[in-house]
Amino acid sequence: MKYCSKCGNELPDEAAVCPRCGHPAETGRPSGSRPAKSGPDATIRSASTLNCIAFLLNIVILVFLATQFSAIWDEVLPEAPAADYHVRVDAFTGTVTDVEDAAQAWEEETAAVQGRQRTVLFAGVIWGVLAVLTFLLGMRLKKAIRTPSGRKLAYLYIVLAILTPTIPLLMADMLLALLMCGIGLVLFIPAILQTLAGIKFIQCGPSHA
């Protein structure tokens, strides 16, 4: 078996030109030289390794966020009001400045706490689902990148990698606040690694999808 010296494509022994790039096939290979195939294969292995590392980092991040924001789940819901109305009185004049429906205020405050809980929980679920989908697509690309649809799958892989942290951060205000503090940039490390992996996959894909 021989390989194209230009693109590394595997060639039949009787092939005169490479069916992928049209480069003339070499009849022999200098002794001690490495097969051209080792280049693309090494790049694919490197991309697959980055994909696995990024997935593990996503798991670590989700566990870290779950512990840091556990206080949200323990947040005490407001107690039901004992009176029907809350009356605010000006301390200097003694006049009533506001009368608030206590039951309505309690319902609104309770709904706000429960809403924060649901939002953070849903954001975490979305993050986990996207992380798994991106990882599985990366594993598939390891074998499918040289197929006609390989480059399209690689571009989809990059898009999913970027969306994995972006969508949850935009959903939950608390996660977005963490990003604004600067430390939240760490949350994008897996996406950066998978973007690099996607670029490596694209480099190994067919020239025309």
N, C-alpha and C positions, 0 to 999 in steps of 0.2 A: 504494500500500500504506500502511496506517495501523497504529498500535500503541495498545494499551491504556495509558491514562495512569496506571493504578494498578499493574499488574504487568509492563507492558512486553511482553506477549504480542503476536505478530504477528497482525493481523486482516485478513480479506478486506475489500475496499472496501465490500461491501454489508452487512457485519455491523453489527447494531444494539447488541449487547452482547458482551462478551468471553466466549468459551466456557470460559475457565479460571476467572475470578473473578466473572463476572456483572456487572462494572462497565459502565455505559453507554458505548458507543463515542462518541468525539468526532468531529464532522463536519469539523473543521478543526484546524489547529495554528498558533499564533501564529508569525509570521515571526521567524527567528533562534533559535527554541527548539531544543534538541537532542532527538532521538527518545528515547523512554523505553527503547527497546531497548538503547541504549548503556550503560545502567547495568548490567544483568545480563551483557551481553557483556564489559564491562570487568572485572567481578568474576571471570568465568570465565577470562579471560586472565590475571588476577593469580594465580588459584589454579593455573593451569597453569605459570606461571613459577615459583612456589614449589615445585611438584612437581619441575621440572627442576633447580632449585638444590639441593634436598634430595638428589636422586639423585647429583648430582656430588659433594656433600659425603660421601655414603656411600662413594663410590669412593675419595675422598681418605682417609677414615678407615680403610678396609680396607687400603689401601697402607701407611698409617702403622703400623697394628698389625702388618702382615706384617714390616715392617722392625724394629720394636721387639722383636718376639718371635721373631726369626730365631734367637736363641740357643737356643731350645727344640729346633730342628731339628738344631743342631750339638752338642747336649748329648751328651757322650761316654757311651756305655753302659758299665756296670761290666765290668771284666775278669773272666774266669772264674777262680774260686779255684784256688790251687795246692794247697791242703790240703782234706781232707774235712770238717774241723770247725774252727770258731773257738772257742778256749778263752779265757775271761776269768778272770784271776787277781787276787785282792785283793793290792794292792801292799804292804800292811802285814803281813798274816798269811801270804801265800803260798798261800792255799787257793783252790781252783777255785770260782768263783761262778756260772759259766754255761758251757754247752757248746752251741754253735749249729751246725746243719747248714749248712756253707758253700755247698753247691750250692743248697739251698732258699733261702737268703738272697740268693744271686746272682740266682736266677730271679725272686724277688719284687721286687728292686730294678730289674731289667731291665724287668719288666712295668710297674712304676710309671712309669718314664721313657717307655716306648712309649705308655702310656695317656695321659700328659699331651700327648704329641705328637698322638695321634689326636683327643683332645678339642678341642684348640685348632684343629686343621685342620677338624674337623667344624663347630665353632662359626662359623668364618669362612665355610664353604660355606653354612651356613644363613643367615647374615647377607646374603651376596651374593644368594642366591635370593629371599629376602623383599624385599630392596631392589629387585630387578628386577621382581618381581610387583607391588609397590606402585607403582612408576613406570609400568608398563604400564597398570595400572588407572586411574591418574591421567590418562594420555593418553586412555584410552577415555572417562573422565568428561567430558572437554572437549566431546565431541559427544553423549554419552548422558545427561547430567545432566537434560535436560528431558524424557526419556522417563519412563513410569510407574515404572520400576525405578531411576531415577536416584538417588533419595535413599537407597535400600537399598545401592546400590553405593558411595555416598559414605560411609555409615557403615562398610561393609566396608573401605574405603580407610583410614579413620582407625584401625581396629583393626589392620590390617596394618602401618601406619606405626609404631604403638606397639610391636608385637611384634618388629619388625625388629631393634632393638638389645636388647630385653629378653630374648628367648630365648637368644641367644648369651652374654649376660652371666651368665645364671643357669647356663648349661652349663659354662662355663670359670671355674675359681676365680681364675685369674690376671687375667682380664678383670674379674671382680667386685671383685677387690682394687684394680684401677685405678679403678673407680667409687668405692670407699670413700675413696680418697685425695682426691677432689674434682675432679681433672682429668678424671675419667671422665664428668662431667656433660656435657662437650663432645660425647660420643658420642650424646647425645639431641637435639642441635640439629636434625639432619634430621627426626627424628620430630616435633619441635615445629613445624617449618615445614610438614610435610605435614599435621599436625593442623589448622593454620590454613587450609591449602588445602582440606581436607575440609569445614571449616565454611563456607568461601566457596562451595564446590560445593553444599552443602546449602541455602544461602540462595537459590541460583539454581534449585533443583529445583522440581518441581510440589508444590503444597500437600498433595496426597494421592497416595501411591504407588499 
